[in-house]
Amino acid sequence: MSIGVLILCTGNSCRSILAEVLFREMGQGRVTAYSAGSDPAGSVNPGAIAKLKEKGLPTEGLASKSWDEFSGPKAPLIDIVVTVCDSAANESCPLWPGEPITVHWGIPDPAHAADSDAAFERTFRQLESRIKRTLALPIETLSSIERLQQLQNIHAEALAAER
């Protein structure tokens, strides 16, 4: 059984896109990953596409999407919602099918950094580390509360290590 993961960011053009691809590729069928934004940018940031290509990851079909696509009766089942930017974490989210847990992994936006190459690399490594640790867990068999606690711990520990 695949776990549905939705990664949210306001614009859905950088961090959430990177995380969607990483969850999908690293999850090897264990995870069905999606990304969306509350105010989608309309296109994927070229820096995100460049970073994914540099890492040998697929970029076909990636798009900046509204989170409205993931609410309502025809939406896919979501088990975990991960917000990756502070503004998305503080917004009123739609009701997601399946009553997923929501965890916040605040990561700085690489699109606004002076050295965007370094910023995209740092963002990629931060997401990759958190996702790798998430996928090391038996996420399919954890209760919602256990998932939430584990994902919060992963982010807190990663922040402490990054300082």
Short mmCIF file of the C-alpha atoms (twelve columns), coordinates in Angstrom:
data_MODEL
# 
_entry.id   MODEL 
# 
loop_
_atom_site.group_PDB 
_atom_site.id 
_atom_site.type_symbol 
_atom_site.label_atom_id 
_atom_site.label_alt_id 
_atom_site.label_comp_id 
_atom_site.label_asym_id 
_atom_site.label_seq_id 
_atom_site.Cartn_x 
_atom_site.Cartn_y 
_atom_site.Cartn_z 
_atom_site.pdbx_PDB_model_num 
ATOM 1   C CA . MET A 1   0.000   0.000  0.000   1 
ATOM 2   C CA . SER A 2   1.420   3.343  -1.069  1 
ATOM 3   C CA . ILE A 3   1.433   6.317  1.302   1 
ATOM 4   C CA . GLY A 4   0.082   9.556  -0.209  1 
ATOM 5   C CA . VAL A 5   2.312   12.564 0.484   1 
ATOM 6   C CA . LEU A 6   1.422   16.134 -0.480  1 
ATOM 7   C CA . ILE A 7   4.163   18.752 -0.208  1 
ATOM 8   C CA . LEU A 8   2.921   22.332 0.005   1 
ATOM 9   C CA . CYS A 9   4.554   25.673 -0.549  1 
ATOM 10  C CA . THR A 10  2.961   28.962 -1.500  1 
ATOM 11  C CA . GLY A 11  4.245   29.121 -5.100  1 
ATOM 12  C CA . ASN A 12  4.864   25.407 -5.765  1 
ATOM 13  C CA . SER A 13  7.875   26.211 -7.905  1 
ATOM 14  C CA . CYS A 14  11.021  25.185 -5.955  1 
ATOM 15  C CA . ARG A 15  11.079  23.384 -2.606  1 
ATOM 16  C CA . SER A 16  7.802   21.501 -2.963  1 
ATOM 17  C CA . ILE A 17  8.735   20.417 -6.498  1 
ATOM 18  C CA . LEU A 18  12.133  19.133 -5.345  1 
ATOM 19  C CA . ALA A 19  10.496  17.264 -2.453  1 
ATOM 20  C CA . GLU A 20  7.829   15.740 -4.726  1 
ATOM 21  C CA . VAL A 21  10.473  14.272 -7.019  1 
ATOM 22  C CA . LEU A 22  12.665  13.113 -4.140  1 
ATOM 23  C CA . PHE A 23  9.784   11.383 -2.344  1 
ATOM 24  C CA . ARG A 24  8.660   9.719  -5.567  1 
ATOM 25  C CA . GLU A 25  12.104  8.544  -6.645  1 
ATOM 26  C CA . MET A 26  13.508  7.594  -3.245  1 
ATOM 27  C CA . GLY A 27  10.216  6.028  -2.152  1 
ATOM 28  C CA . GLN A 28  10.428  3.434  -4.933  1 
ATOM 29  C CA . GLY A 29  6.682   2.823  -5.021  1 
ATOM 30  C CA . ARG A 30  6.126   3.123  -1.270  1 
ATOM 31  C CA . VAL A 31  5.061   6.752  -1.694  1 
ATOM 32  C CA . THR A 32  2.736   8.501  -4.098  1 
ATOM 33  C CA . ALA A 33  4.006   12.073 -3.987  1 
ATOM 34  C CA . TYR A 34  2.349   15.284 -5.085  1 
ATOM 35  C CA . SER A 35  3.134   18.958 -4.671  1 
ATOM 36  C CA . ALA A 36  0.965   22.046 -4.791  1 
ATOM 37  C CA . GLY A 37  0.742   25.657 -3.705  1 
ATOM 38  C CA . SER A 38  -1.783  28.011 -2.195  1 
ATOM 39  C CA . ASP A 39  -0.822  30.645 -4.798  1 
ATOM 40  C CA . PRO A 40  0.960   28.697 -7.570  1 
ATOM 41  C CA . ALA A 41  3.647   30.547 -9.515  1 
ATOM 42  C CA . GLY A 42  2.407   29.080 -12.786 1 
ATOM 43  C CA . SER A 43  5.733   27.495 -13.690 1 
ATOM 44  C CA . VAL A 44  8.522   25.507 -12.086 1 
ATOM 45  C CA . ASN A 45  11.592  27.550 -11.180 1 
ATOM 46  C CA . PRO A 46  14.416  26.915 -13.702 1 
ATOM 47  C CA . GLY A 47  16.830  26.462 -10.778 1 
ATOM 48  C CA . ALA A 48  14.748  23.544 -9.475  1 
ATOM 49  C CA . ILE A 49  14.679  21.937 -12.923 1 
ATOM 50  C CA . ALA A 50  18.450  22.435 -13.292 1 
ATOM 51  C CA . LYS A 51  19.138  20.877 -9.876  1 
ATOM 52  C CA . LEU A 52  16.964  17.842 -10.618 1 
ATOM 53  C CA . LYS A 53  18.651  17.322 -13.990 1 
ATOM 54  C CA . GLU A 54  22.087  17.722 -12.398 1 
ATOM 55  C CA . LYS A 55  21.177  14.949 -9.946  1 
ATOM 56  C CA . GLY A 56  19.886  12.698 -12.733 1 
ATOM 57  C CA . LEU A 57  16.267  12.931 -11.578 1 
ATOM 58  C CA . PRO A 58  13.219  13.174 -13.861 1 
ATOM 59  C CA . THR A 59  11.641  16.532 -14.653 1 
ATOM 60  C CA . GLU A 60  8.960   15.496 -17.145 1 
ATOM 61  C CA . GLY A 61  5.426   16.542 -16.246 1 
ATOM 62  C CA . LEU A 62  6.397   18.806 -13.357 1 
ATOM 63  C CA . ALA A 63  4.088   21.788 -12.980 1 
ATOM 64  C CA . SER A 64  3.155   24.450 -10.478 1 
ATOM 65  C CA . LYS A 65  -0.311  23.411 -9.283  1 
ATOM 66  C CA . SER A 66  -3.002  24.741 -6.980  1 
ATOM 67  C CA . TRP A 67  -3.709  22.867 -3.794  1 
ATOM 68  C CA . ASP A 68  -7.380  22.912 -4.828  1 
ATOM 69  C CA . GLU A 69  -6.558  19.896 -7.046  1 
ATOM 70  C CA . PHE A 70  -5.995  17.865 -3.884  1 
ATOM 71  C CA . SER A 71  -9.183  18.656 -1.993  1 
ATOM 72  C CA . GLY A 72  -12.693 17.446 -2.653  1 
ATOM 73  C CA . PRO A 73  -14.218 14.052 -3.338  1 
ATOM 74  C CA . LYS A 74  -12.202 13.243 -6.500  1 
ATOM 75  C CA . ALA A 75  -8.822  14.070 -4.985  1 
ATOM 76  C CA . PRO A 76  -6.234  11.370 -4.291  1 
ATOM 77  C CA . LEU A 77  -5.960  10.010 -0.765  1 
ATOM 78  C CA . ILE A 78  -3.336  11.923 1.221   1 
ATOM 79  C CA . ASP A 79  -1.779  10.461 4.373   1 
ATOM 80  C CA . ILE A 80  0.889   13.105 5.036   1 
ATOM 81  C CA . VAL A 81  0.934   16.819 4.232   1 
ATOM 82  C CA . VAL A 82  4.340   18.490 4.507   1 
ATOM 83  C CA . THR A 83  4.564   22.278 4.378   1 
ATOM 84  C CA . VAL A 84  8.020   23.501 3.407   1 
ATOM 85  C CA . CYS A 85  7.595   27.261 3.651   1 
ATOM 86  C CA . ASP A 86  6.498   29.375 6.586   1 
ATOM 87  C CA . SER A 87  3.694   31.174 4.767   1 
ATOM 88  C CA . ALA A 88  2.041   27.904 3.657   1 
ATOM 89  C CA . ALA A 89  2.309   26.548 7.197   1 
ATOM 90  C CA . ASN A 90  0.342   29.515 8.531   1 
ATOM 91  C CA . GLU A 91  -2.415  29.489 5.911   1 
ATOM 92  C CA . SER A 92  -5.832  27.930 6.324   1 
ATOM 93  C CA . CYS A 93  -5.604  24.741 4.317   1 
ATOM 94  C CA . PRO A 94  -8.465  23.026 2.509   1 
ATOM 95  C CA . LEU A 95  -9.853  19.817 3.925   1 
ATOM 96  C CA . TRP A 96  -7.812  16.957 2.541   1 
ATOM 97  C CA . PRO A 97  -9.368  13.554 1.865   1 
ATOM 98  C CA . GLY A 98  -8.302  10.899 4.353   1 
ATOM 99  C CA . GLU A 99  -7.604  13.156 7.346   1 
ATOM 100 C CA . PRO A 100 -3.825  13.317 6.849   1 
ATOM 101 C CA . ILE A 101 -1.310  14.484 9.402   1 
ATOM 102 C CA . THR A 102 0.333   17.837 8.681   1 
ATOM 103 C CA . VAL A 103 3.949   18.537 9.527   1 
ATOM 104 C CA . HIS A 104 6.002   21.673 8.914   1 
ATOM 105 C CA . TRP A 105 9.532   21.442 7.530   1 
ATOM 106 C CA . GLY A 106 10.456  25.124 7.136   1 
ATOM 107 C CA . ILE A 107 13.290  25.436 4.616   1 
ATOM 108 C CA . PRO A 108 14.502  28.763 3.161   1 
ATOM 109 C CA . ASP A 109 13.450  29.517 -0.415  1 
ATOM 110 C CA . PRO A 110 16.434  29.087 -2.746  1 
ATOM 111 C CA . ALA A 111 14.821  31.290 -5.397  1 
ATOM 112 C CA . HIS A 112 15.493  34.400 -3.313  1 
ATOM 113 C CA . ALA A 113 19.130  33.675 -2.430  1 
ATOM 114 C CA . ALA A 114 22.034  35.746 -3.731  1 
ATOM 115 C CA . ASP A 115 23.974  32.600 -4.724  1 
ATOM 116 C CA . SER A 116 21.171  30.532 -6.179  1 
ATOM 117 C CA . ASP A 117 23.357  27.559 -7.208  1 
ATOM 118 C CA . ALA A 118 24.564  27.100 -3.628  1 
ATOM 119 C CA . ALA A 119 21.069  27.742 -2.276  1 
ATOM 120 C CA . PHE A 120 19.465  25.126 -4.534  1 
ATOM 121 C CA . GLU A 121 22.163  22.605 -3.553  1 
ATOM 122 C CA . ARG A 122 21.604  23.320 0.160   1 
ATOM 123 C CA . THR A 123 17.819  23.042 -0.243  1 
ATOM 124 C CA . PHE A 124 18.171  19.792 -2.177  1 
ATOM 125 C CA . ARG A 125 20.436  18.295 0.521   1 
ATOM 126 C CA . GLN A 126 18.084  19.423 3.326   1 
ATOM 127 C CA . LEU A 127 15.074  17.837 1.660   1 
ATOM 128 C CA . GLU A 128 16.960  14.711 0.645   1 
ATOM 129 C CA . SER A 129 18.170  14.170 4.224   1 
ATOM 130 C CA . ARG A 130 14.689  14.549 5.731   1 
ATOM 131 C CA . ILE A 131 13.069  12.360 3.085   1 
ATOM 132 C CA . LYS A 132 15.733  9.654  3.416   1 
ATOM 133 C CA . ARG A 133 15.130  9.538  7.171   1 
ATOM 134 C CA . THR A 134 11.355  9.465  6.624   1 
ATOM 135 C CA . LEU A 135 11.644  6.546  4.239   1 
ATOM 136 C CA . ALA A 136 13.863  4.658  6.686   1 
ATOM 137 C CA . LEU A 137 10.798  4.473  8.944   1 
ATOM 138 C CA . PRO A 138 8.057   1.866  8.571   1 
ATOM 139 C CA . ILE A 139 5.712   4.732  7.594   1 
ATOM 140 C CA . GLU A 140 3.103   2.350  6.207   1 
ATOM 141 C CA . THR A 141 2.522   0.764  9.618   1 
ATOM 142 C CA . LEU A 142 2.920   3.776  11.931  1 
ATOM 143 C CA . SER A 143 -0.193  5.325  13.434  1 
ATOM 144 C CA . SER A 144 -0.971  8.916  12.475  1 
ATOM 145 C CA . ILE A 145 0.323   10.159 15.815  1 
ATOM 146 C CA . GLU A 146 3.542   8.135  15.464  1 
ATOM 147 C CA . ARG A 147 4.048   9.467  11.916  1 
ATOM 148 C CA . LEU A 148 3.558   13.029 13.098  1 
ATOM 149 C CA . GLN A 149 5.973   12.643 16.009  1 
ATOM 150 C CA . GLN A 150 8.617   10.969 13.852  1 
ATOM 151 C CA . LEU A 151 8.392   13.579 11.077  1 
ATOM 152 C CA . GLN A 152 8.562   16.439 13.581  1 
ATOM 153 C CA . ASN A 153 11.601  14.813 15.203  1 
ATOM 154 C CA . ILE A 154 13.303  14.377 11.820  1 
ATOM 155 C CA . HIS A 155 12.945  18.093 11.092  1 
ATOM 156 C CA . ALA A 156 14.028  19.201 14.585  1 
ATOM 157 C CA . GLU A 157 17.100  16.969 14.501  1 
ATOM 158 C CA . ALA A 158 17.980  18.112 10.990  1 
ATOM 159 C CA . LEU A 159 17.718  21.769 12.026  1 
ATOM 160 C CA . ALA A 160 20.001  21.160 15.003  1 
ATOM 161 C CA . ALA A 161 22.555  19.391 12.778  1 
ATOM 162 C CA . GLU A 162 22.428  22.166 10.142  1 
ATOM 163 C CA . ARG A 163 23.304  24.872 12.652  1 
# 
